[in-house]
Amino acid sequence: MSTPFKVHWAEVAEEDLKDIILHIAEDSPRNARSIFEKLKKQASDLTCFPEKGRIVPELHDQGIFLYRELISTPWRIIYRISDNNVYVLSVIDSRQNSEDILLKRLVR
């Protein structure tokens, strides 16, 4: 059996998640908690299935294949795999202009 991957959250991804949850909690603390748990669980599932997510389409169109995403509508968990590590890099709202956000954050 292969060694499980370790999931690491980048500071900006933690801030993304915090902002999402605080915004939702203004209307529904219960819903905010449920969404928080759902997003964290999806990311933690990457320890066993790191290639579960698809390659980010907007970046794929730019010839960039390093980044993957999990969809939890309307949010997208953006990550990359390196050795036995998974790095969660962003959690973004897909209703925003995702391409601009991704290119600004991930392509330098």
PyMOL commands that set and color helices and strands:
alter all, ss='L'
color gray80, all
select helices_A, chain A and resi 11-25+29-47+57-60+98-106
alter helices_A, ss='H'
color red, helices_A
select strands_A, chain A and resi 6-9+54-55+67-72+75-82+85-93
alter strands_A, ss='S'
color yellow, strands_A
deselect
rebuild
show_as cartoon
